[in-house]
């Protein structure tokens, strides 16, 4: 699942605080207008299942948050008036924009976990105002573009001005421009919603075998492999929290204070990695009453990350996860790696059981961030992830049984306080039913509670509301009838403004549209949009189409001159076929490996696929095959292990025994293969490789030969690539991109003229690391480095929020020269 916020300013790319893994969302959070259009209730206490965003810069475009299809839209030549007049001219003020786009998104979050959701962008700027700010091209693109508005978003001809239109077959890609921020009743903002239809919500949250425990105060241990995002541990009172695990060395477990929590308390711990480091935060329920208090407002760094290794470099918990697993879980480091990574073993048929699974991690246990070690392998400790929507992080489902909105559509103050668990310090105003004339007093108190009470905002962001849309006119009578009651806003103005309510509903009808869509009259599930986006950005699971778009449109092949060749989708059938069981399995195993080995950040994924697509010849080949330099110990898998010593290393990680004699023989294979590569040009060592490295010339056990041949199969091909990524140090090289982001275009003379690829030093280091097995900045001799650079540039567009590529004419673009998508044939 690839998703991003509706604004993507370049200033959101980097952060000074390494504990915060999503600086873009940290910035976009600041765009929310807290005093206007607050989530989830309006000033007059009606439901407002949306947020209002203002980026401050008018020229910051509104963008699609994900690939999707257009459900409905409206384009307007001019803004409209809400009836307010200019005091000097007496003319109506054009102070409201009715333009909108409604998108439907469908993607995957895991194995068999397809999610469908909608995003709404309301109050988009009118065409006349856009021309004054950002003039549009005379020949706009027919389809969506991240550079310019598409033709259909500019078309007001032929009676289309201000008219709701259906999307038909129109689709958009993530980051495509949808318009600019307009205004409503004089306030500049984007009204932004994310919601799910009731059926889609139930299909995802309540699916058999994958039921999500959203808002569950007593979650059970999940048994499915549906895991993504941060790790969470529910630690009951009485659990030992020690200064150092018994028998463990300071090298892996620096001594800590240790301590304890009350016997009846429950400690909740969140753990995550960013740029190699590990962080935690914690909550506590004292007495297990259901009232959870945040202990650590600031993330607590793992003590291991303050150490120095033997090479005088800072230790990094995540970068050393492979070495830690090898050291602490000799029977099966792979299972140990999963214990360290997930807190449980997600792979099928685990080797480790019982005490061999013991996994000690540092957790904070009080308000000071005091740390101690806990064995999370204990059955009494529940292991969760963001896939479980843990209640203590704020997630809560609000439906007919617990809604704070009464039959009149007004929010009950006391019920809302009960939902948040935070009581207002101010005395309660008399309710409207007791004194109809104090309506404004109750409104003010609720607004103050929502906007100003410490902790309420975070609680409200996690609430998921089942409600009717304010853009559905079938809901108007129920939602707004009280306005015309004797004590209502318009009811009190009957003498001075007898047509007030009618004018209001007429004005409202110029914005409402849902009755023209398949969602008319339905209850929907609304999420705080930025909370939804931030949460699912941690997922990292790639759908078939997302994998498809990671293929570059063109590649080069070494020849004289270079051969420029378009990538054909048919090449990648083994990975991308929609209904082939083998392809489905290959995609599944690849996603599992990406998840297990922490390749899920955009820059790591782009770096991984920049190499993996080239090494598999664009998802078509998972075994180099003979004749090649290292045969029969040639490349297999997504990253082509090649050397016999790499196979040994992987097998040991998986807990597969390799005798010392066989290991020595295989090491000799590698040495001879390297020597044979240095023979004079024309031979390339092929004869010598076959002579010295054939299975018949040595005594390799048959079971290892079989395991070697199996390495091209879906699981081994993906898992070995992830393991190689972990031990080679590629993750740290990829993370170095954030201090080395600039790219330089490089021309290449091909059989189709001059073409361009983009050199990036950080990715070049990753490519050299993948090619040599250890971190290296020397990428000039990397095999097919030009195609790897092409693939990396394409992956940046697909995965990054913001890209910037220099062009031959001296300008810059968010697209590399020659960019295009590999589409269905």
N, C-alpha and C positions, 0 to 999 in steps of 0.2 A: 504494500500500500504506500503510494507516494502522494504526499499532501503538503500544502504550504498555505500560509495566510494570504488574504486578499490584497495585501500590500507587500512589496518586496524592496524596500530601500537598501541600497548598498551598505549603509551604516549598520545594518543588522547582521553583517557577516562575522564579525569578530567580537570577542569579549575579553576583558582583562581578568575576569574571575574564572579560573579553570574548573571550578566546581559546578559551573552552570553550562550544561551541554547544548543549550538551544538559545543562543543570543538573539536570533531573529525573533523568536516568540517573546523574549524578554522586552524587546523594543516595541513590538506591535501591541503588547499589553498596555503600553503607555498611550496608545491612540484611542483607547476606550474612553468615552465621555461619561464620567461618573455621575454628573449632575443632570444628564439629559438622556432619556431613553434607557434608564438603568435596567439591568437584568435582575429579576424576572418580573418586575412590577412597575407600572407607570406611576406618575405622581398622584393620579386619582385612584390608585389601588387596583387598576385592571391589569390582567396578565400582559406581560410584554416579553415574549419568548424570543428575544433578539437583543443585540447590542448596537450601539451607535458608535461608529469609528470616524475619527478625523485625523488624517496623517499630517495635518499642518501645512503640507506643500500641495497646492492645488494640482500641480502637474504630476504628482505621483499617481499612476493609473491604478484602477481597480482591476484585479486579475482573477482568473479562474483558479480555484484552490486545488483542482485535480482534473484529470481527464474526465470528460463526461459528455452527455448529450443534452441538447437544449429542449426543455419542456415547454417553456413559454417565454415571451419577452415583449417589451414595448419600447418603442423609440419615439421621442417627442422633439418637435422643432423648437418649442419654447417652453419655459416654465409656466405654471398656472398660478392663480391667486387663490388664497383661502378666504378672500373677502376683505382683507385688510387694505386700506387705501393710504396713499401717500398724503401726508398732512399738508404738503405745499402745493401739490398738483391736483389732488383729489382723485387721481387715477389709481386703479387697482395695482397693488404691488405683486409682481411676479416672484413669489417667494417660495414656491414648492415645485419639486421635480417628481414626475410620475414615472420616469423611465425605470425599467427593471430587467433583470435576467434571472430565470429560474433554471438551474441545472440539476440533472440526475446523474449520480456517480455509482458505478458498480465495479468492485475490485475484490481482492482477496486479502485476508489477514492471517491465514494459516491453512493447514491441511483441511480441505472441505469447508472452509470458513469464508464464504462469499458474503460481502456486506454491500447493501444498497442504501444510499443516503442522498439527501438533497441539500443544495446550497442556494440561497436567495440573496441577490444584490439589489437593493431597493434605493430609490432616489438618485439614480444616475443622472449626471448632468445633461441638460438639453443640448441639441445640436448647435443652436445659435451661440450659446455661451462657450461651447467647446471651441468653436472657430476663433474666438477671441483669445483663447488661452493656448490651445494646441491645434493649429490648423491641420485638417486631415488631408491625406493625399487625394489627388484627382482620380486615381485609379486604384482604389483600395483592394486588398486581397479578397477573393471569394470566400475563403475559409479563415478560421481563426489564426491569429498571429500574435506573437509576443512583442512585435515591433509597431503594429498599427491596428486600428479597429478594422474588423472585417466589413465587407460590403453590407451584409444584412443588419449590422448594428448602426449603420448610417442612413439606411433607406427609409425615408418618410414620404416617398412618392406614392401616387395611386391610392390615396385614401388610407395609407398606413400610419399617418401621423397620429400618435396618441392611442392607437388601437392595439389591443392585446393580440399577439400572433402566436401560433403554435410553432414549436421548434421543428417538427417534421424530422428530417434526416440530418439536421444540422448537429455538428459535434464540435467540441472545443478540446484543446489540450491544456494541461496545467500551465499556468503563467500567461495564457492568452489574455490580451487586453479586452475588457468588457465595457470600459467607459471610464469616466472620472467622477469624483465625488460631487454630488449636487447638494441640494438643501431641501428642507421641509419646514414650512412656516418660519422661514428666515434663518434657520440654524443649519450650517453646513455640516453634513455627515453622510456616511453610508449606513443605512439600516441593513444589518447583516444577520442572516439566520442559517442554522444548520439543523435539519430535522430528519426523522425517519418515519415512513408510513408505518401504521400499526402492524401490518403483516410482516413487513421487512424487519421491524424491531424484534418481533417474536421469533422470526426465522434465525436471527443472529444471536440474540441474548438468551433465548430459551431452547435452542436446538438440542435435541437428545444427544447425550454424551459430551456436550460442550456448554452446558448451562452456565451462564455467567452469574457469579454471586454478587452482583452489584447491590450495594447497600446492606448486604448481609452482615449482621453484627456478630454472628458466630459462624464464620466460614469454615467449611470442611476442607481437608486436603484434596486438591484436584488430582484426579487420576489420569486425565487426558494429557496429551503433549502440547496443548494449546498454551504456549508460553511466549511472552515477548515483553520488551521494555525493562523496567527496573525490577529488581528482586525485593521481596518483602518477607519478613519472618515474624510470626506470631509466637512470642516466647512467654510461657506461663510462669507465674511465681514459683519459686523453688528450683528453677533451673540453675545449675552451677554456672557462675560467671567468674572465670579465674584470671589470675594475673599472667599466667603462662601455661599452656597445655603441658601436662606431665610428659617428660622425656623429649620434648621438642627443643630445638636449638634456637638461639637468639637470631640466627641468620634469617629464619622464616617468621619467627614470632618474637618481636622485641617485647621485653617485659612491660606490663601495663599495671595500673593500679588495681584493676579488678573490682569486685564488689558484689552487690546483690540488689534485688528488688523485693518488695513485700510478698509474702506467701500468697496473698490473695490478689496481687496485682497482675496485670498483663502488659508486657512490653511489646511494642510494634516497631520494627526496624525496617527502614528502606535502605537499599544499597545499590550503588551504580558506579560505573566507570566512565571516565572521560579523559582522553588524551593520555592514556596509560595509568592514570591514577584512580584510586578507589575512594569513594565518599559514602557517608552514611548520615541519616538523620533518624530521630526516634520520637514516638509518642508513648504515653502511658495511660492506662486505665487503672486508677488506684481503687482497689477493692472490686475490680471487674464489674462496675456498675453500668457500663455502657457509655460513660462519659469520658471521652478520650481527650487528653491534653497534649499539645505539642511540647516536647521537651527541648529540642534543639532547633532554634530558629535559623541558625546558620549551619551549613553542612560541616560534618566532622571528617577531617582527612584521616586516612588509614596510617597508622604509625610506621608501617613498612616503607611507605613512600618518603620518609624522612631520612632513610639510610643511604649509604654509599656502597657500591659494589666493589669488587676486586680491581676493576679498571678505573676506579675513582669517578665513576659516573653515578648520578642519582638512581636509586632503585625505583622501579615502577611496578606496582602490584600487577596490573593487567598485562603489561609487556612480558612480565616474568611468570605468567600463569602456566605456560607450558613447562617451564623449568620447575616450578613449584609442584605441579602434578607429577612430573617424573621423579622428584625427590621424595614425595610423601605417599605416593600410591604405586609402589613398584609392581604389584600384581597386575594392575591395569590402569596406567596413567590416564587413558582416555576416559574411563568412568570417573576417576578422580577429578579430571578437568571439568566434567559436567557437574560434579558436586560443588566445586569451587565456583563455577559459573552460574548454576541454577539453584543450588541447594538440594537438588535431587537428580537422579539419572533419568534423562528423557529417552535415551537410546533404547531400542529393543534388545532383549537378551543381555542384561548387564552381567559383568563378571564379579564385581565387588558386592558383598553382602555383609550385614551385621557390622561388627566393629571395624572391619576394613574400610567402611564408608565414612568413618569419623572425619568431620570437617570443621575445623575451628576457625572462626572469623571474629574480628574485633567489632564490638557493638557499643554504642553509647548507652548509658544507663541512668543518667540524671541530667539536670538542667545545665550543669557545667560541662557536659560532653565527656565526662569520665568514661574511660574505655575499659572493657574486659573482654575475654575470649569466651565464646559460646560454641558448643558443638551442635551445629544445626542439623546434623544427621539424625538426631534423636526424633523418634516418632511423635513425641509430645509437642514438637515445634512444627507449626504449619508453614509450608513454603508456597508463597503466592507470587504473582507477577502482575504487571499492568493489564494483562489479558483478563484478570479477575476483577478489575475495577474495585480495589479494596475500599471498604467503607471509611476506614480511618484516614484516608487521604482526601476525603470529602465527597466521594461518590454516593449518591442517594437517588432512588427512584421515587417519583411523586406522581401518583395516579389518583383515581377516584376515591381510594380508601384513606388517603392522607393529604389530599390537596388543601392548600390554604385558601383557595378561591371558592366562595360560596355560590349559591344558585344565581345570585344577581351578578356574578362575575367579578365581585370585589374580593380583594385579599384580606383575610382576617389576620389582624396583627398578632394575636396571641398564638394562633396556629403556626404562623411563620416563625415566631420565636421558638416554638417547640421543635420545629423541624431543624433549625440551626443548632439548638442546644445552647444558645447564647441569649441570656436575658438582658433586656435594655436597662440601663442604669436610671433612666428617666421614668417618672410615674406614668402609668397608662392614661391616655385620654379616654373620655367616655366614648363608648362605641356609637356608631351612627344610629343604630336601632333605638338607643336610649334617648338620644338628643339629636334629631335630624339636622339641627342648625350648626352642629360643631363639625361638619364634614371636613372643613379645611384643617381643623386642628388634628384630626385623626390622620389626614393625608400627610401633614407636615411631620407628625411623629414617625409614621412608617417610613417616609423618605429619609428622615434623619437616621433611623435605625439601619436602613439598607446601606446608606452612603457613608456613615460616620462611625458605626460601632465596630470596634476592633475585632477582627476575625470573621465578621459576618460575610464580607465579600468572598473570602475563600470558601466558606461553607456553601454559599449560594451558587458559586461557579460549578460545583460538583453535582448540583441537582438536575435531574433529567425529568422534564415535565410532560405529562400527557395532557394535551389541550387542543382546542380548536384554533385555527389560524385567524389572526386579525384581518387577513386579506381574503377571507371567505365570507361573502355577503349573506350566506344562509345563516350566519351566526349573529347578524346585526341586532335583531330584535332582542335576543337574550343578552347580548353583550352591552348594549347601549340604552336599553329601555328606561333605566333609572334616570338618565339625563333629562327625560321629559316628565318624570314624576313631580308632584307638587313641590318637593324640596330639592329636586334635581337642578342641575346647572341651567338648563333651558326652561324647566318648569317654573322657576322663580322669575323668569323674564317674560312670562306670557303677555304681560301688558305692554312692555317696551320692545320686545323682539318676538312677536308671535310666530314667525316663520323660522326661528333659530334652529330648531331641531331638524326641520326639513332641509334647510341649507347645509347643515352639518352632514346629514346622510348623503345629500347630493355630492358634496365635496369628497366625502369618503369613497363614494362609488367610482370616482375618477382614478383611484389608486387600487381598489380591490380587483382581483383577477382570478382567484383560485376556482371560482365556479366554472371557469372555461377549461379546466384541466381535469384529469382523472382523479385528482385529490379532493374534488369538491365534496363538502359535507362530511369529511372524515376527520377523526381525531388523529393527531400526530404526536410524535415524541420529539420534544425540542431539547437540544443541548446548548449550553453556553458555547458559542462557536469557537472561541479561542481555546477554551478548555478541551473541546473535542479535537481540534487540530493539534494542539500540543501533545495530547495523549496519544493519538494515533501516529504521530510522527516518530514515536518510539517503536513502532511495530516492525517495519523493515522487511516484511514479507513481500515478494515480488510476484505479481500475476503473470500469466502467459504473455499478455500484450505488453506489459512493462518490460519483461525480459526481451521481447521482440524488438522493442524500441531501443534497447541497449546495443543492438547491432548497428554499426555505422553504415551509412548509405553506400559508401565506396571504400575500397581497399586498394593497396598497391601490391604488386608482385615483382620481385627482383628480376630484372631482365635488362636488355640494352635496346631501346630505352626502357624505363620502368613501365610496367603494364598497369594501367588504371582500369579497375574492374568494379562494376556495381555488385553489391551483395544481393544474392537471390535468396528469397525466403525458403525456397525448396531445399537449400543447403542445410538448413537448421531443423529439418523435420524431426530429427531424433530428440530435439529439445522442445520444439514449439508446436508440434502437431496437437490440435485441440482435443481430439478424442482417442488418441492412441495411448494404451495403458503404459507402454514403455516410456513414452514422452512425459506422461503425467508423473510417473515415478521419478524420472530424471529431474524434473522441475522440483518435485517434493524434496528429494535428497539434496539438491543444490541449496534450496532455501533453508533446510535444516543445518547444513554446514555453515552457511552465512550467519545463521543465528548462533550456533554453538561457538564459533570462533570469533565472534564479535567483529564481523566485517560489515555491520549494518549501517554505520554512519555513511552519509552521502559520499564523502571523500574516499573512504575506504572501499565502498562498493565501486565507485568509478575507477579506482586504482586496480581493484581486483578484476573487474570486467575488461578494463583496458588491456590486461594481459590474458585473461582466460578466453576471451572471444578469439584473440589471435592464436593462442596456443592450441585451441580446438578447431582451428580453421573455420571459425564462425559457426560454432555449435554443431559441427558435422563429424568431428573425428576425435575420439578419446583414447586412441592408441596410435603412436607414430607409425608403427609397423616397419617391417624390414624392406629393403636394406637401409639401415641407418648406422651411424657411428657406434652406437652402444649396444646393438642387437646381441643377445635377446633382452638385455636390460635397458631397453629404450623407453621412451616416454609413455606414460599412461596416466589418465585422469584429466581433470580440468586444468591443472597446472603442470602436467607432464613431468612426473618425478624423475625419469631418465636414469640417474645413477643407481647402481645396485646399493650403495650405501644409504640412499634416500629410502629405498624400500625397507632396509633393515630398521632404520630409524622409525619409520611409520609402524612397522610390525611390533616393535618394542613398545611403542606408545599404546597400541591396541592390546597389549598383554600377550602377544604371540611369541613363544620362545624361539630363539635362534641360537644354535650352539656356537661356541667360540670358534670351532673349526670352520663351520660354514661361514661365519661372519668374516674370518680372515680371508677365506677364498673369495667372497664377494667384494671385499675391499681391494683385493688384487685385481678383480675384474674392472673396477673403477679406474685403478691406476693404469692398467694396460689400455683401457679405452681412451683415457686422456692422452697417453703416449701415442696411440695410433692416429689421433687427430692431427698430430704434428707432422705426419708423412708428407712428402712432396705433393703439390697440387696435382689433381687428377686422380689420385688414389683415395684421399680423404679417409684412409684407415679402414675402409669397408671390408677388404679381404682379411686384414689382420683381426678386426673385430669378430668376424664370423669364425675365424680359426681359433682364436684364444677364448672367446666368450660364449661359445655355444654350450648348451646344457650338457651335451654328450661328452664334452672334453673335461668336465668337472663332476663333482659328486654333490649336486644340489638335491636335497630331499624333494620327493615328488609333491609333497603337500605345499612346500614353498613355491614350487613352479606353478602349481594350480592357483595359489594365492596371487602370484605375480600376474598371471593371465587374467584373473578376476578384477584387477585394478581398473579396468576400463568400464566395469559395470556401474550402474547409477550410484549406489551407495559409496563404493570405494573411490570412484572417480571424484565425487564431490568432497567426501570426508578427508581423503588424502590431501586434496588441494587446500582445504581449510587448515589442516594440521601443518602442512608445509608453510602456509602463510604465517601461522603462529610461531613456529620455531625459527623461521628465517629473519624475523624482525621487520617484516614488510609493514605491519600496522604502524610502528613508530615512524617509518619513512613516509607513509601516506599522511599521517597526522602532521608531518612537517610541511605539508602544503600550505597551512595557514600562515606560515612565515615565509613562504616562497610561492605566492599565487600567480605571479606574472607569467604570461605565455608569449612566445615570440613565433610569428609565422615563418615558415621556411618553404621556399619554392622547390618543386621537384619536377624535372623534365620527364614527361610520360608520353606514351603513344597517343594520348588525347590532349596533348599540349601541357602547359604549365599548370600544375595543381599545387595545393598547399596542405601542409600539416603543421601542427602546433607543438612546439617544444616547451615543456615545463620541467624545470630542474627537479622538483620534488617527485613528480611521477617518473622521471627518468631514473631516479634513485630506486624507486619501487621496482621498475622494470629490470634494472640491473640486479637487484636483490633476488627477484624471482628467477632470473636467468642463471645466477651464480649460487644461490642458496644462502647468501649472507649479505648484510647491508653494504652497498657500494654506490658511489657517486659516478662511477665510470660507466655510462650507458651507451657510449658511442659504438661499442662492438656488440651490443645486444642484438640477437637475431630478430630481424624484421621490426626494428624499432620504429620505423616510419608508420607501419600499420598499427602498432600499439599506441603511438601518439594520436593517430586518427581516431581510434576507438576510445581513447581517454577523453578527447575533446567532445565526442558525441555523448559519452556517458555524463560529462559535466552538465550538458544541456538538459539531459533527462533527469538528473538526480539533484543538482545544486539549485538553490534558490535564486542566485544571481551569478551570471557569467559575463565575461568581458574579453572579447577576442579582437586583437588589432587586425585591420584590414589593409590590403595592399595600397589603397589610396590614402592611407594615413588616418582614416577614421577608426572608430571602434564599433563593435556590434555585440549583441548578446549571443549571436550565432557565429560559429567558425565559417570560413569561406566554403561554399559548396554543401552546407548542411542540408540534410533531408532525412526523412523517416523511412525505414523499411516497413512498408504497409502490406496488408493482405493482398495477395494477387487475385 
